Every structure is written in structure tokens, then in C-alpha cells.
């Protein structure tokens, strides 16, 4: 068989295995270009391959590589990168995809990158793998700095193309112009939504892609983005305020002689995170949420207070790192008791409450409680009208095992 025939055959095998992703399989244009080291997928849905690279793969491995590339489009890695470091994002995406394919019985080429290489758990999301990779600092990790789309002799060179969130190359631009390939974002979204519907109704779809489909259809707004935007916008408004201080010399002090004048400085918002640690809450859920909040607040303020409790406050402390968080509780739930304590004793500018919401709410907002953001974790509980913002957290995020 010729190489091109192998590629077409591999595509048909993949279609028979996963018929619900046919809209991606047959919408992707395929071209041979020896300037490509191995294989790459572009954000305009063009797959480029090197014949020498393909000839080194067995047929089963070729099917795996094709599926791997298509999964980048299905998971919308290019659209979801959102300014994150492209090489690290590519690695994280590879870890997610390879972990899924291995679990589904695909034959991965030798030296394919897997979570175990870094000591990570299987079946996490790309976002979670990216965060874990970001925690690895200045270590001598030979061969771990690249993605695994480069399968074969250069298996670790981290170049999956712009379709995996990488930087668009001149070669990719050339194909986009030459073949008039420009798929609108709305078209991509419609195709992916359609696939999610088909996956949900398919009886033989593997669990990992079912979880992805459920998340795609049930979570219109990414809770991380919503939480990030809500906190950032509130903090920016508060930082627009100014306050007087004597710790900084007034730039016009020389004009006042012996009279010491205060100086104006930007206001530093005081943020309080309240964790509901009653028996119905999971520590892992709260820890993930606090870690997300910590990343958001790290760049905007250093005034963070952590409060935890069930029917009463068990922990109240200033924290600068996630490691300083303590989980004490496990009994009943009285959220109003925690809110009243925070309002009276701390009086934060922003209060972020992590809870499942199953508690008795009062009809009146506690005095001194300013901005309240309620993060409902795995819950459809109702919250009072006086809450400023409610963000529903779906913890069946693709890849997380409860």
C-alpha cells in the first residue's frame, strides 16, 4: 500500500470507531509537506504530514496519530488557550489526549508522552495538566519540555500546530491562503456542539468522551472564566479608589515645610474566602476552588483572609499560599453564621463563598457585607436575592474522577 492509501484507510478506520466525530474527520483537509517534521493540525482545520514520518509508523499507530490530531480540534485547544504559554499548553493537551486514547485501547507510538512521565494522574483536563506543569520550577527534566504530537524519531519536539494552541507558522498561513481555508469560529462551535449531541446519544461512546459531551452541553459558560472575570472586574473598580498614607512622602512636601502631608496610594482590596466545610462538602472540591481563586488574586491583591466552618467559624486567618489553608468542620451547615462573622469582624470588600448552598438563608443581607460572590459547587440550591453574583461550579469537569 502507498502512504496516501494508508492515510485514507486510517481515516476510514477512525470513522468506523468514532462515527460521531465524522464532521471533523471529513472536514479536515490533508496535505503532504516534507517541511513538516512529522504531523501537525492547523487552526483552519488542515492536517499536514511528512511522508518519512508516516512510513515509520505501523498502521495502528497511524490511526492513533490521526485521532490525536483530531482530538485537538474537538477539545478546541486553539480557542481555549487564552494567552497561556503555547508550548506548555501543547504539552498539557497531549497529556490529556494520550491518556484518553491509551485508556480506550489505542496503540500509542513508542515514547509517546503520558502523565506518568511527570508523576501526574491520568484523565485530567488540559487546564489541570497545564497548572501542574506550571508548578514544576527550574528542574532538569530531560525530554519533558515538549509535546507528544511529534511521534517517531522526534517524539518530544512539541509542535502540534496552531490547531493545538500553537503559534501559526508561515507554512500554515501558506496553506490557508492557497486553499482558501478559513473556518469561522461560529462554524467550529456549531460542529463541536453537534458532535457533543451525537456523542451523548451514542450507546457505545467511551466514558471520557461522554464526560466531555456532557460538560460541553451542560456548561455554556466556563466557571473559571466567569469567576476570573467577576473577581477581576470588582477588584479593578476598587483599585481605582485612592487612600491617604503617611508611609509615602508627598511629592509636594517641600511646599508645606514642617507640616507633614499624607500621600495618595492606590487602594488594596480586602478579600475574604469562606469555605463551607460541613459534612456535605468535599475537601478536594474546595481545594480546587481556592487554588483557582488564589491564581486570580495573586496579581491583584495580597490581602486575602480565609475563613472555614460549618455551623460556626472554625478557622480565620490571613493566607498568602494555598498550603496555609486548613479544613476544619464536617458537621451541620449554618452559612449565615459564617457570613455574619465575616461582615462584623473582617468587613471585606469582596467576599467569596464556596458552598453547596444547602442551608437556611436569611431574608436580609448582613450589615457591613459588601460584595458577595457565591460559588455553588455541584448544586442547584437557591440563593437569596441579595447575593451579588452566583456562579455554578460543575465539578463533573471532563477528566476529574469523583
C-alpha angles and dihedrals in degrees: 000000000000120000093249090052089051090053093050090046091050090052091053092048089052091049091053091050096044107020091164092070093054091114088066097037094055098034093060115093114220125211136171114230121164090202086075110084094217123327134329139176121216130215087246090060099256119141115208123190141180114231094215090054093049092048090060093059128084115235092256091052091049090055089051093050091050091050090047092056094046091050089062088062094044092052090044093229093166093053095043099049090091099185097318118141103283100216094049090045090052090053092049091050091050091051092054096046097043091048090053095046094047090053089052094055101258117152106241118206116252115284094016110166114257133176091249089068088069096034092253127143120255126252100029123141125264088248092055094047089049091054091048091050090050090058092060104093128193095326123152098245106164110207096002098099096081142063127253104235085097094081120177125025092358098035095151105046098108102223110133095148133245091300088071093049097274128135114281109249128213089251090057092048089050092057093044091056098038094050097032089238110167115141113190119234090240090055091052091049092049091050093048092047089050091051090049089055092050093047091052092054095042113103097204101045114127118251097250094058091042089056090050091051093049091050092046093052099037100042110057092167122044104237091214092057092045092049092045092050094046095050095040094050093048093047093048091054091050093046088057087070120086134212136194123252137175092205091082125056115245108243089226094047093118090066093058100053113199094357108101110221125198122238129227120246133176114270116254109215118230110226127191125193116200117198119200102219097178121136094270094061127085120224091219091056093051093044092054091049094048091047089054092048091047091056091050095047096042092084099040110041142002096204104098125151122191121208125181133178148118113221091354139015111283100167131028118166145134112253135191099176136038090239090069093063116112125198112210123163135055100170133094127322131255108157094170090062090056093046093050091051092051093045094051103035105030106020095196125194090226127025119193114194120198110198147124087239097232099137141096108277122201120232092233127064113240113258115259091022105128120174113010120189113187117201108198108203115207092333144116093196118143121246128203121268092244093070109108098214136004120199118187113217115207104200093187083088108162110274100018114115116210 
